[in-house]
Amino acid sequence: MVDRLVNSEANTRRIATVENCFGGAGVPLAVPGRVLVGEGVLTKMCRKRPKSRQFFLFNDILVYGNIVIGKKKYNKQHIMPLEEVSLENIDDCIQYRNAWLIRTTTKSFIVCAATETEKKEWMAHINKCVEDLLKKSGKKPVEKHAAVWVPDAEAVICMHCKKTQFTMIVRRHHCRNCGAVVCGPCSSKKFLLPQQSSKPQRVCTSCYERLSNAVKQESAKISSSNSLNSSSATTGTANNKDAAAAHNNANNESSGDDDSEDETNGSGNEQHDEPKFYGDSSILSATETNNHLNSSHN
């Protein structure tokens, strides 16, 4: 069904509508072979509070943005290549209902659907698109993903030193490697996390020590193996200097950029229409059938 939509007028019209809704705040989404598979509103668990976000599932990317005017205007467009996306189910609990985890190399977060059926639809369609994309490209699923940030409300004191209490003056910071909420002194170091950014990122003291030791051990192995080759040893020394310079960058950083989208309107409690999916409607039924067969075998 998705393949048949590639060159259809309906698909072209839908993608054009999405582009118009983002306006100048987004990048062009119409590329050859791209299909809009589904769209709808999900509640994203942000660091300060839940937020309603408009999501668009394409056959190669997952896009979401802030809702400025429902069904008419969105901003702060985020694009996630599906080759890097991995989903993880979250059972219903006091904190979350109809939730699952979206993991990528640069950003990971929890989203909630309005109903269990919507959750199953979203997860089934996203997983199917990821599966088809990886099959076509011949690539393997990404194994390393960004950590999920602990919400501010869940940390009254620093999760590292267990002493510093957060106030209006003493601000919270997030470790980019483990996602923990930490105080300034416990996150004064930066470390290069290539999967997230080309610039060194704020990390907690524990992660900095662990990551630094890993780099030292790896450098020692490289130096040992290159000892018989002087030219290779020279290259290794240059690389180690670059890594050391990046890892020792300890400039203080404000947590104001931790997730700037949280400052926009939208509490996450808004009423919204059911999601629309334009791909193969048999995806969900097939998934439910497999789940039923697996449960019966168990």
TACOR-V863067 format. One record per backbone hydrogen bond with DSSP energy under -1.0 kcal/mol. CO is the residue of the C=O (numbers start at 1). NH is the residue of the N-H. E is the energy in kcal/mol with one decimal. If there is no record, write none. Layout:
# TACOR-V863067
co=CO nh=NH e=E
co=CO nh=NH e=E
This chain:
# TACOR-V863067
co=3 nh=6 e=-1.0
co=5 nh=8 e=-1.3
co=8 nh=12 e=-1.9
co=9 nh=13 e=-2.5
co=10 nh=14 e=-2.2
co=11 nh=15 e=-2.4
co=12 nh=16 e=-1.9
co=13 nh=17 e=-1.9
co=14 nh=18 e=-1.9
co=15 nh=19 e=-2.4
co=16 nh=20 e=-2.2
co=17 nh=21 e=-2.0
co=18 nh=22 e=-1.6
co=19 nh=23 e=-1.9
co=21 nh=74 e=-2.4
co=22 nh=25 e=-1.8
co=23 nh=26 e=-1.3
co=31 nh=34 e=-2.0
co=35 nh=59 e=-1.6
co=37 nh=278 e=-3.8
co=38 nh=57 e=-3.0
co=39 nh=276 e=-2.7
co=40 nh=55 e=-3.3
co=42 nh=53 e=-2.8
co=43 nh=112 e=-2.3
co=44 nh=46 e=-1.1
co=44 nh=51 e=-2.7
co=47 nh=152 e=-3.4
co=51 nh=44 e=-3.4
co=53 nh=42 e=-2.4
co=54 nh=65 e=-1.8
co=55 nh=40 e=-2.1
co=56 nh=63 e=-3.0
co=57 nh=37 e=-2.5
co=57 nh=38 e=-1.9
co=60 nh=82 e=-2.4
co=61 nh=58 e=-2.8
co=62 nh=80 e=-2.6
co=63 nh=56 e=-3.4
co=64 nh=78 e=-2.7
co=65 nh=54 e=-2.2
co=66 nh=75 e=-1.6
co=69 nh=72 e=-2.5
co=69 nh=73 e=-2.8
co=73 nh=68 e=-2.1
co=73 nh=69 e=-2.1
co=75 nh=66 e=-2.5
co=78 nh=64 e=-2.0
co=80 nh=62 e=-2.5
co=81 nh=84 e=-1.8
co=82 nh=85 e=-1.1
co=86 nh=103 e=-3.1
co=88 nh=101 e=-3.4
co=96 nh=93 e=-3.1
co=98 nh=113 e=-2.7
co=99 nh=90 e=-1.5
co=100 nh=111 e=-2.4
co=101 nh=88 e=-1.9
co=102 nh=109 e=-2.2
co=103 nh=86 e=-2.0
co=104 nh=146 e=-3.1
co=109 nh=102 e=-3.0
co=110 nh=45 e=-3.0
co=111 nh=100 e=-2.0
co=112 nh=43 e=-2.6
co=115 nh=119 e=-1.8
co=116 nh=120 e=-2.3
co=117 nh=121 e=-2.4
co=118 nh=122 e=-2.7
co=119 nh=123 e=-2.6
co=120 nh=124 e=-2.4
co=121 nh=125 e=-2.4
co=122 nh=126 e=-2.6
co=123 nh=127 e=-2.5
co=124 nh=128 e=-2.0
co=125 nh=129 e=-2.2
co=126 nh=130 e=-2.5
co=127 nh=131 e=-2.6
co=128 nh=132 e=-2.6
co=129 nh=133 e=-2.3
co=130 nh=134 e=-2.5
co=131 nh=135 e=-2.0
co=132 nh=136 e=-2.0
co=133 nh=137 e=-2.3
co=134 nh=138 e=-2.0
co=151 nh=154 e=-1.5
co=152 nh=155 e=-1.9
co=156 nh=166 e=-2.4
co=158 nh=162 e=-1.2
co=164 nh=158 e=-2.5
co=170 nh=167 e=-1.5
co=173 nh=182 e=-3.0
co=175 nh=179 e=-1.9
co=179 nh=150 e=-2.7
co=180 nh=175 e=-2.3
co=181 nh=159 e=-2.6
co=182 nh=173 e=-1.9
co=184 nh=187 e=-1.8
co=186 nh=205 e=-1.7
co=189 nh=203 e=-2.0
co=191 nh=201 e=-3.1
co=193 nh=196 e=-2.4
co=193 nh=197 e=-2.3
co=201 nh=191 e=-2.5
co=202 nh=176 e=-2.8
co=204 nh=208 e=-2.3
co=205 nh=209 e=-2.2
co=206 nh=210 e=-2.3
co=207 nh=211 e=-3.0
co=208 nh=212 e=-2.5
co=209 nh=213 e=-2.3
co=210 nh=214 e=-1.8
co=211 nh=215 e=-2.0
co=212 nh=216 e=-2.3
co=213 nh=217 e=-2.5
co=214 nh=218 e=-2.2
co=215 nh=219 e=-2.6
co=216 nh=220 e=-2.3
co=217 nh=221 e=-1.9
co=218 nh=222 e=-2.2
co=219 nh=223 e=-2.7
co=220 nh=224 e=-2.1
co=221 nh=225 e=-2.4
co=222 nh=226 e=-1.8
co=226 nh=229 e=-1.9
co=229 nh=233 e=-2.1
co=230 nh=234 e=-2.0
co=231 nh=235 e=-1.8
co=232 nh=236 e=-2.4
co=233 nh=237 e=-2.1
co=234 nh=238 e=-1.8
co=235 nh=239 e=-2.2
co=236 nh=240 e=-2.2
co=237 nh=241 e=-1.9
co=238 nh=242 e=-1.9
co=239 nh=243 e=-2.3
co=240 nh=244 e=-2.5
co=241 nh=245 e=-2.2
co=242 nh=246 e=-1.8
co=243 nh=247 e=-2.6
co=244 nh=248 e=-2.0
co=246 nh=249 e=-1.0
co=255 nh=258 e=-1.8
co=259 nh=262 e=-2.8
co=260 nh=263 e=-1.7
co=261 nh=264 e=-1.7
co=276 nh=39 e=-2.4
co=280 nh=283 e=-1.5
co=282 nh=286 e=-2.5
co=283 nh=287 e=-2.1
co=284 nh=288 e=-2.6
co=285 nh=289 e=-2.1
co=286 nh=290 e=-2.2
co=287 nh=291 e=-2.4
co=288 nh=292 e=-2.2
co=289 nh=293 e=-2.3
co=290 nh=294 e=-2.6
co=291 nh=295 e=-2.4
co=292 nh=296 e=-2.0
co=293 nh=297 e=-1.9
co=294 nh=298 e=-1.6
